């Protein structure tokens, strides 16, 4: 279970990665958002998740 969580988190911001069934979703949402925050605004975007379920995203944009 932990290895599954780590596997997903390491690929989370990769283009076309999805955990949905085939044919559902494109896997581009987090990838595009991550690129905008980190490359255009020099910010950071991290995923905080737990084995109990749920995920929290921390987005930081320098002022």
PyMOL Python script that loads the backbone (N, CA, C, O; Angstrom):
from pymol import cmd

cmd.read_pdbstr("""\
ATOM      1  N   UNK A   1       0.824  -1.191   0.000  1.00  0.00           N
ATOM      2  CA  UNK A   1       0.000   0.000   0.000  1.00  0.00           C
ATOM      3  C   UNK A   1       0.870   1.257   0.000  1.00  0.00           C
ATOM      4  O   UNK A   1       0.614   2.192  -0.759  1.00  0.00           O
ATOM      5  N   UNK A   2       1.893   1.280   0.847  1.00  0.00           N
ATOM      6  CA  UNK A   2       2.800   2.425   0.885  1.00  0.00           C
ATOM      7  C   UNK A   2       3.529   2.578  -0.440  1.00  0.00           C
ATOM      8  O   UNK A   2       3.708   3.697  -0.921  1.00  0.00           O
ATOM      9  N   UNK A   3       3.949   1.473  -1.034  1.00  0.00           N
ATOM     10  CA  UNK A   3       4.651   1.554  -2.315  1.00  0.00           C
ATOM     11  C   UNK A   3       3.725   2.087  -3.407  1.00  0.00           C
ATOM     12  O   UNK A   3       4.186   2.781  -4.313  1.00  0.00           O
ATOM     13  N   UNK A   4       2.423   1.773  -3.339  1.00  0.00           N
ATOM     14  CA  UNK A   4       1.467   2.308  -4.306  1.00  0.00           C
ATOM     15  C   UNK A   4       1.343   3.821  -4.154  1.00  0.00           C
ATOM     16  O   UNK A   4       1.318   4.548  -5.147  1.00  0.00           O
ATOM     17  N   UNK A   5       1.265   4.288  -2.926  1.00  0.00           N
ATOM     18  CA  UNK A   5       1.164   5.724  -2.658  1.00  0.00           C
ATOM     19  C   UNK A   5       2.410   6.451  -3.152  1.00  0.00           C
ATOM     20  O   UNK A   5       2.307   7.492  -3.799  1.00  0.00           O
ATOM     21  N   UNK A   6       3.569   5.915  -2.854  1.00  0.00           N
ATOM     22  CA  UNK A   6       4.821   6.532  -3.295  1.00  0.00           C
ATOM     23  C   UNK A   6       4.893   6.544  -4.818  1.00  0.00           C
ATOM     24  O   UNK A   6       5.339   7.529  -5.406  1.00  0.00           O
ATOM     25  N   UNK A   7       4.466   5.478  -5.452  1.00  0.00           N
ATOM     26  CA  UNK A   7       4.473   5.396  -6.913  1.00  0.00           C
ATOM     27  C   UNK A   7       3.592   6.480  -7.536  1.00  0.00           C
ATOM     28  O   UNK A   7       3.982   7.119  -8.513  1.00  0.00           O
ATOM     29  N   UNK A   8       2.421   6.680  -6.972  1.00  0.00           N
ATOM     30  CA  UNK A   8       1.512   7.703  -7.495  1.00  0.00           C
ATOM     31  C   UNK A   8       2.077   9.094  -7.261  1.00  0.00           C
ATOM     32  O   UNK A   8       2.064   9.923  -8.171  1.00  0.00           O
ATOM     33  N   UNK A   9       2.573   9.368  -6.058  1.00  0.00           N
ATOM     34  CA  UNK A   9       3.087  10.704  -5.742  1.00  0.00           C
ATOM     35  C   UNK A   9       4.273  11.066  -6.627  1.00  0.00           C
ATOM     36  O   UNK A   9       4.402  12.220  -7.038  1.00  0.00           O
ATOM     37  N   UNK A  10       5.140  10.104  -6.929  1.00  0.00           N
ATOM     38  CA  UNK A  10       6.309  10.420  -7.755  1.00  0.00           C
ATOM     39  C   UNK A  10       5.928  10.722  -9.200  1.00  0.00           C
ATOM     40  O   UNK A  10       6.693  11.373  -9.912  1.00  0.00           O
ATOM     41  N   UNK A  11       4.764  10.263  -9.645  1.00  0.00           N
ATOM     42  CA  UNK A  11       4.339  10.499 -11.029  1.00  0.00           C
ATOM     43  C   UNK A  11       3.239  11.539 -11.142  1.00  0.00           C
ATOM     44  O   UNK A  11       2.803  11.851 -12.250  1.00  0.00           O
ATOM     45  N   UNK A  12       2.789  12.072 -10.042  1.00  0.00           N
ATOM     46  CA  UNK A  12       1.606  12.917  -9.976  1.00  0.00           C
ATOM     47  C   UNK A  12       1.600  14.081 -10.961  1.00  0.00           C
ATOM     48  O   UNK A  12       0.565  14.377 -11.558  1.00  0.00           O
ATOM     49  N   UNK A  13       2.725  14.737 -11.137  1.00  0.00           N
ATOM     50  CA  UNK A  13       2.782  15.916 -11.995  1.00  0.00           C
ATOM     51  C   UNK A  13       3.320  15.605 -13.392  1.00  0.00           C
ATOM     52  O   UNK A  13       3.641  16.520 -14.150  1.00  0.00           O
ATOM     53  N   UNK A  14       3.420  14.330 -13.731  1.00  0.00           N
ATOM     54  CA  UNK A  14       3.872  13.903 -15.050  1.00  0.00           C
ATOM     55  C   UNK A  14       2.706  13.990 -16.034  1.00  0.00           C
ATOM     56  O   UNK A  14       1.595  13.554 -15.730  1.00  0.00           O
ATOM     57  N   UNK A  15       2.964  14.549 -17.203  1.00  0.00           N
ATOM     58  CA  UNK A  15       1.916  14.663 -18.221  1.00  0.00           C
ATOM     59  C   UNK A  15       1.376  13.289 -18.596  1.00  0.00           C
ATOM     60  O   UNK A  15       2.133  12.330 -18.743  1.00  0.00           O
ATOM     61  N   UNK A  16       0.077  13.207 -18.745  1.00  0.00           N
ATOM     62  CA  UNK A  16      -0.670  12.020 -19.171  1.00  0.00           C
ATOM     63  C   UNK A  16      -0.751  10.929 -18.112  1.00  0.00           C
ATOM     64  O   UNK A  16      -1.258   9.845 -18.402  1.00  0.00           O
ATOM     65  N   UNK A  17      -0.270  11.173 -16.894  1.00  0.00           N
ATOM     66  CA  UNK A  17      -0.421  10.194 -15.818  1.00  0.00           C
ATOM     67  C   UNK A  17      -1.806  10.340 -15.215  1.00  0.00           C
ATOM     68  O   UNK A  17      -2.225  11.449 -14.882  1.00  0.00           O
ATOM     69  N   UNK A  18      -2.515   9.243 -15.072  1.00  0.00           N
ATOM     70  CA  UNK A  18      -3.831   9.259 -14.452  1.00  0.00           C
ATOM     71  C   UNK A  18      -4.052   7.971 -13.681  1.00  0.00           C
ATOM     72  O   UNK A  18      -3.503   6.924 -14.025  1.00  0.00           O
ATOM     73  N   UNK A  19      -4.852   8.058 -12.648  1.00  0.00           N
ATOM     74  CA  UNK A  19      -5.222   6.869 -11.886  1.00  0.00           C
ATOM     75  C   UNK A  19      -6.627   6.417 -12.269  1.00  0.00           C
ATOM     76  O   UNK A  19      -7.135   5.438 -11.722  1.00  0.00           O
ATOM     77  N   UNK A  20      -7.258   7.125 -13.204  1.00  0.00           N
ATOM     78  CA  UNK A  20      -8.608   6.791 -13.644  1.00  0.00           C
ATOM     79  C   UNK A  20      -8.580   5.628 -14.630  1.00  0.00           C
ATOM     80  O   UNK A  20      -7.529   5.256 -15.151  1.00  0.00           O
ATOM     81  N   UNK A  21      -9.739   5.077 -14.867  1.00  0.00           N
ATOM     82  CA  UNK A  21      -9.868   3.979 -15.829  1.00  0.00           C
ATOM     83  C   UNK A  21      -9.524   4.478 -17.238  1.00  0.00           C
ATOM     84  O   UNK A  21      -9.632   5.668 -17.533  1.00  0.00           O
ATOM     85  N   UNK A  22      -9.117   3.563 -18.079  1.00  0.00           N
ATOM     86  CA  UNK A  22      -8.743   3.928 -19.441  1.00  0.00           C
ATOM     87  C   UNK A  22      -9.912   4.603 -20.152  1.00  0.00           C
ATOM     88  O   UNK A  22     -11.056   4.154 -20.070  1.00  0.00           O
ATOM     89  N   UNK A  23      -9.599   5.683 -20.847  1.00  0.00           N
ATOM     90  CA  UNK A  23     -10.626   6.443 -21.543  1.00  0.00           C
ATOM     91  C   UNK A  23     -11.260   7.535 -20.699  1.00  0.00           C
ATOM     92  O   UNK A  23     -12.056   8.322 -21.212  1.00  0.00           O
ATOM     93  N   UNK A  24     -10.930   7.598 -19.433  1.00  0.00           N
ATOM     94  CA  UNK A  24     -11.475   8.625 -18.538  1.00  0.00           C
ATOM     95  C   UNK A  24     -10.363   9.585 -18.157  1.00  0.00           C
ATOM     96  O   UNK A  24      -9.349   9.164 -17.600  1.00  0.00           O
ATOM     97  N   UNK A  25     -10.529  10.843 -18.442  1.00  0.00           N
ATOM     98  CA  UNK A  25      -9.527  11.850 -18.093  1.00  0.00           C
ATOM     99  C   UNK A  25      -8.333  11.815 -19.036  1.00  0.00           C
ATOM    100  O   UNK A  25      -8.084  10.824 -19.722  1.00  0.00           O
ATOM    101  N   UNK A  26      -7.605  12.922 -19.050  1.00  0.00           N
ATOM    102  CA  UNK A  26      -6.444  13.023 -19.940  1.00  0.00           C
ATOM    103  C   UNK A  26      -5.124  12.973 -19.192  1.00  0.00           C
ATOM    104  O   UNK A  26      -4.084  12.702 -19.794  1.00  0.00           O
ATOM    105  N   UNK A  27      -5.147  13.228 -17.895  1.00  0.00           N
ATOM    106  CA  UNK A  27      -3.909  13.240 -17.128  1.00  0.00           C
ATOM    107  C   UNK A  27      -3.096  14.499 -17.353  1.00  0.00           C
ATOM    108  O   UNK A  27      -1.877  14.485 -17.183  1.00  0.00           O
ATOM    109  N   UNK A  28      -3.745  15.580 -17.729  1.00  0.00           N
ATOM    110  CA  UNK A  28      -3.020  16.827 -18.004  1.00  0.00           C
ATOM    111  C   UNK A  28      -3.247  17.916 -16.957  1.00  0.00           C
ATOM    112  O   UNK A  28      -2.443  18.844 -16.873  1.00  0.00           O
ATOM    113  N   UNK A  29      -4.285  17.838 -16.177  1.00  0.00           N
ATOM    114  CA  UNK A  29      -4.641  18.912 -15.244  1.00  0.00           C
ATOM    115  C   UNK A  29      -3.535  19.294 -14.278  1.00  0.00           C
ATOM    116  O   UNK A  29      -3.125  20.454 -14.241  1.00  0.00           O
ATOM    117  N   UNK A  30      -3.049  18.352 -13.503  1.00  0.00           N
ATOM    118  CA  UNK A  30      -2.000  18.661 -12.528  1.00  0.00           C
ATOM    119  C   UNK A  30      -0.689  19.004 -13.214  1.00  0.00           C
ATOM    120  O   UNK A  30       0.068  19.844 -12.727  1.00  0.00           O
ATOM    121  N   UNK A  31      -0.418  18.366 -14.329  1.00  0.00           N
ATOM    122  CA  UNK A  31       0.819  18.626 -15.068  1.00  0.00           C
ATOM    123  C   UNK A  31       0.876  20.070 -15.559  1.00  0.00           C
ATOM    124  O   UNK A  31       1.892  20.745 -15.394  1.00  0.00           O
ATOM    125  N   UNK A  32      -0.190  20.532 -16.148  1.00  0.00           N
ATOM    126  CA  UNK A  32      -0.233  21.904 -16.666  1.00  0.00           C
ATOM    127  C   UNK A  32      -0.188  22.907 -15.525  1.00  0.00           C
ATOM    128  O   UNK A  32       0.547  23.892 -15.588  1.00  0.00           O
ATOM    129  N   UNK A  33      -0.968  22.661 -14.485  1.00  0.00           N
ATOM    130  CA  UNK A  33      -0.955  23.551 -13.317  1.00  0.00           C
ATOM    131  C   UNK A  33       0.420  23.629 -12.688  1.00  0.00           C
ATOM    132  O   UNK A  33       0.872  24.713 -12.317  1.00  0.00           O
ATOM    133  N   UNK A  34       1.091  22.497 -12.562  1.00  0.00           N
ATOM    134  CA  UNK A  34       2.434  22.445 -11.985  1.00  0.00           C
ATOM    135  C   UNK A  34       3.413  23.260 -12.824  1.00  0.00           C
ATOM    136  O   UNK A  34       4.225  24.009 -12.280  1.00  0.00           O
ATOM    137  N   UNK A  35       3.338  23.117 -14.145  1.00  0.00           N
ATOM    138  CA  UNK A  35       4.238  23.872 -15.033  1.00  0.00           C
ATOM    139  C   UNK A  35       4.009  25.366 -14.915  1.00  0.00           C
ATOM    140  O   UNK A  35       4.966  26.140 -14.892  1.00  0.00           O
ATOM    141  N   UNK A  36       2.760  25.779 -14.840  1.00  0.00           N
ATOM    142  CA  UNK A  36       2.453  27.211 -14.724  1.00  0.00           C
ATOM    143  C   UNK A  36       3.018  27.776 -13.425  1.00  0.00           C
ATOM    144  O   UNK A  36       3.679  28.815 -13.428  1.00  0.00           O
ATOM    145  N   UNK A  37       2.754  27.085 -12.311  1.00  0.00           N
ATOM    146  CA  UNK A  37       3.200  27.579 -11.002  1.00  0.00           C
ATOM    147  C   UNK A  37       4.718  27.589 -10.901  1.00  0.00           C
ATOM    148  O   UNK A  37       5.293  28.566 -10.421  1.00  0.00           O
ATOM    149  N   UNK A  38       5.381  26.516 -11.344  1.00  0.00           N
ATOM    150  CA  UNK A  38       6.828  26.405 -11.128  1.00  0.00           C
ATOM    151  C   UNK A  38       7.671  27.106 -12.187  1.00  0.00           C
ATOM    152  O   UNK A  38       8.737  27.636 -11.876  1.00  0.00           O
ATOM    153  N   UNK A  39       7.208  27.115 -13.428  1.00  0.00           N
ATOM    154  CA  UNK A  39       8.030  27.696 -14.493  1.00  0.00           C
ATOM    155  C   UNK A  39       7.698  29.157 -14.773  1.00  0.00           C
ATOM    156  O   UNK A  39       8.600  29.968 -14.981  1.00  0.00           O
ATOM    157  N   UNK A  40       6.413  29.498 -14.781  1.00  0.00           N
ATOM    158  CA  UNK A  40       6.050  30.878 -15.087  1.00  0.00           C
ATOM    159  C   UNK A  40       6.188  31.793 -13.871  1.00  0.00           C
ATOM    160  O   UNK A  40       6.626  32.937 -13.994  1.00  0.00           O
ATOM    161  N   UNK A  41       5.812  31.281 -12.695  1.00  0.00           N
ATOM    162  CA  UNK A  41       5.814  32.118 -11.494  1.00  0.00           C
ATOM    163  C   UNK A  41       6.921  31.760 -10.501  1.00  0.00           C
ATOM    164  O   UNK A  41       6.992  32.355  -9.426  1.00  0.00           O
ATOM    165  N   UNK A  42       7.773  30.814 -10.835  1.00  0.00           N
ATOM    166  CA  UNK A  42       8.900  30.403  -9.988  1.00  0.00           C
ATOM    167  C   UNK A  42       8.431  29.967  -8.600  1.00  0.00           C
ATOM    168  O   UNK A  42       9.110  30.199  -7.600  1.00  0.00           O
ATOM    169  N   UNK A  43       7.279  29.344  -8.559  1.00  0.00           N
ATOM    170  CA  UNK A  43       6.708  28.912  -7.289  1.00  0.00           C
ATOM    171  C   UNK A  43       6.982  27.445  -7.013  1.00  0.00           C
ATOM    172  O   UNK A  43       7.804  26.812  -7.675  1.00  0.00           O
ATOM    173  N   UNK A  44       6.286  26.924  -6.035  1.00  0.00           N
ATOM    174  CA  UNK A  44       6.422  25.516  -5.673  1.00  0.00           C
ATOM    175  C   UNK A  44       5.030  24.908  -5.530  1.00  0.00           C
ATOM    176  O   UNK A  44       4.070  25.599  -5.189  1.00  0.00           O
ATOM    177  N   UNK A  45       4.937  23.620  -5.792  1.00  0.00           N
ATOM    178  CA  UNK A  45       3.672  22.910  -5.688  1.00  0.00           C
ATOM    179  C   UNK A  45       3.988  21.527  -5.154  1.00  0.00           C
ATOM    180  O   UNK A  45       4.698  20.761  -5.806  1.00  0.00           O
ATOM    181  N   UNK A  46       3.478  21.196  -3.989  1.00  0.00           N
ATOM    182  CA  UNK A  46       3.767  19.909  -3.361  1.00  0.00           C
ATOM    183  C   UNK A  46       2.480  19.197  -2.996  1.00  0.00           C
ATOM    184  O   UNK A  46       1.461  19.830  -2.717  1.00  0.00           O
ATOM    185  N   UNK A  47       2.535  17.891  -2.999  1.00  0.00           N
ATOM    186  CA  UNK A  47       1.400  17.069  -2.598  1.00  0.00           C
ATOM    187  C   UNK A  47       1.701  16.448  -1.244  1.00  0.00           C
ATOM    188  O   UNK A  47       2.737  15.809  -1.058  1.00  0.00           O
ATOM    189  N   UNK A  48       0.796  16.638  -0.313  1.00  0.00           N
ATOM    190  CA  UNK A  48       0.903  16.037   1.008  1.00  0.00           C
ATOM    191  C   UNK A  48      -0.233  15.026   1.125  1.00  0.00           C
ATOM    192  O   UNK A  48      -1.404  15.404   1.138  1.00  0.00           O
ATOM    193  N   UNK A  49       0.106  13.755   1.210  1.00  0.00           N
ATOM    194  CA  UNK A  49      -0.895  12.700   1.223  1.00  0.00           C
ATOM    195  C   UNK A  49      -0.615  11.733   2.358  1.00  0.00           C
ATOM    196  O   UNK A  49       0.491  11.696   2.896  1.00  0.00           O
ATOM    197  N   UNK A  50      -1.617  10.956   2.715  1.00  0.00           N
ATOM    198  CA  UNK A  50      -1.429   9.974   3.781  1.00  0.00           C
ATOM    199  C   UNK A  50      -2.081   8.657   3.389  1.00  0.00           C
ATOM    200  O   UNK A  50      -2.928   8.609   2.497  1.00  0.00           O
ATOM    201  N   UNK A  51      -1.685   7.611   4.054  1.00  0.00           N
ATOM    202  CA  UNK A  51      -2.254   6.294   3.781  1.00  0.00           C
ATOM    203  C   UNK A  51      -3.730   6.225   4.169  1.00  0.00           C
ATOM    204  O   UNK A  51      -4.468   5.399   3.632  1.00  0.00           O
ATOM    205  N   UNK A  52      -4.167   7.071   5.084  1.00  0.00           N
ATOM    206  CA  UNK A  52      -5.565   7.075   5.512  1.00  0.00           C
ATOM    207  C   UNK A  52      -6.493   7.595   4.419  1.00  0.00           C
ATOM    208  O   UNK A  52      -7.703   7.373   4.468  1.00  0.00           O
ATOM    209  N   UNK A  53      -5.925   8.286   3.434  1.00  0.00           N
ATOM    210  CA  UNK A  53      -6.723   8.804   2.330  1.00  0.00           C
ATOM    211  C   UNK A  53      -6.704  10.312   2.265  1.00  0.00           C
ATOM    212  O   UNK A  53      -6.359  10.993   3.231  1.00  0.00           O
ATOM    213  N   UNK A  54      -7.077  10.816   1.120  1.00  0.00           N
ATOM    214  CA  UNK A  54      -7.101  12.254   0.912  1.00  0.00           C
ATOM    215  C   UNK A  54      -5.746  12.803   0.529  1.00  0.00           C
ATOM    216  O   UNK A  54      -4.715  12.156   0.713  1.00  0.00           O
ATOM    217  N   UNK A  55      -5.767  13.989   0.002  1.00  0.00           N
ATOM    218  CA  UNK A  55      -4.531  14.654  -0.395  1.00  0.00           C
ATOM    219  C   UNK A  55      -4.692  16.150  -0.185  1.00  0.00           C
ATOM    220  O   UNK A  55      -5.787  16.700  -0.301  1.00  0.00           O
ATOM    221  N   UNK A  56      -3.588  16.786   0.124  1.00  0.00           N
ATOM    222  CA  UNK A  56      -3.564  18.238   0.303  1.00  0.00           C
ATOM    223  C   UNK A  56      -2.454  18.769  -0.579  1.00  0.00           C
ATOM    224  O   UNK A  56      -1.358  18.210  -0.605  1.00  0.00           O
ATOM    225  N   UNK A  57      -2.728  19.841  -1.302  1.00  0.00           N
ATOM    226  CA  UNK A  57      -1.739  20.439  -2.170  1.00  0.00           C
ATOM    227  C   UNK A  57      -1.317  21.787  -1.580  1.00  0.00           C
ATOM    228  O   UNK A  57      -2.151  22.624  -1.236  1.00  0.00           O
ATOM    229  N   UNK A  58      -0.011  21.968  -1.475  1.00  0.00           N
ATOM    230  CA  UNK A  58       0.554  23.229  -0.977  1.00  0.00           C
ATOM    231  C   UNK A  58       1.193  23.952  -2.155  1.00  0.00           C
ATOM    232  O   UNK A  58       2.153  23.464  -2.751  1.00  0.00           O
ATOM    233  N   UNK A  59       0.652  25.119  -2.482  1.00  0.00           N
ATOM    234  CA  UNK A  59       1.153  25.903  -3.598  1.00  0.00           C
ATOM    235  C   UNK A  59       1.730  27.204  -3.046  1.00  0.00           C
ATOM    236  O   UNK A  59       1.056  27.933  -2.319  1.00  0.00           O
ATOM    237  N   UNK A  60       2.967  27.483  -3.394  1.00  0.00           N
ATOM    238  CA  UNK A  60       3.621  28.707  -2.961  1.00  0.00           C
ATOM    239  C   UNK A  60       4.077  29.530  -4.143  1.00  0.00           C
ATOM    240  O   UNK A  60       4.745  29.017  -5.041  1.00  0.00           O
ATOM    241  N   UNK A  61       3.720  30.806  -4.150  1.00  0.00           N
ATOM    242  CA  UNK A  61       4.128  31.714  -5.228  1.00  0.00           C
ATOM    243  C   UNK A  61       4.851  32.894  -4.584  1.00  0.00           C
ATOM    244  O   UNK A  61       4.274  33.584  -3.743  1.00  0.00           O
ATOM    245  N   UNK A  62       6.104  33.136  -4.966  1.00  0.00           N
ATOM    246  CA  UNK A  62       6.847  34.238  -4.351  1.00  0.00           C
ATOM    247  C   UNK A  62       6.228  35.602  -4.694  1.00  0.00           C
ATOM    248  O   UNK A  62       5.679  35.804  -5.778  1.00  0.00           O
ATOM    249  N   UNK A  63       6.333  36.498  -3.762  1.00  0.00           N
ATOM    250  CA  UNK A  63       5.776  37.846  -3.956  1.00  0.00           C
ATOM    251  C   UNK A  63       6.871  38.797  -4.365  1.00  0.00           C
ATOM    252  O   UNK A  63       6.613  39.981  -4.578  1.00  0.00           O
TER     253      UNK A  63
END
""", "prot")
cmd.dss("prot")
cmd.show_as("cartoon", "prot")
cmd.util.cbc("prot")
cmd.orient("prot")
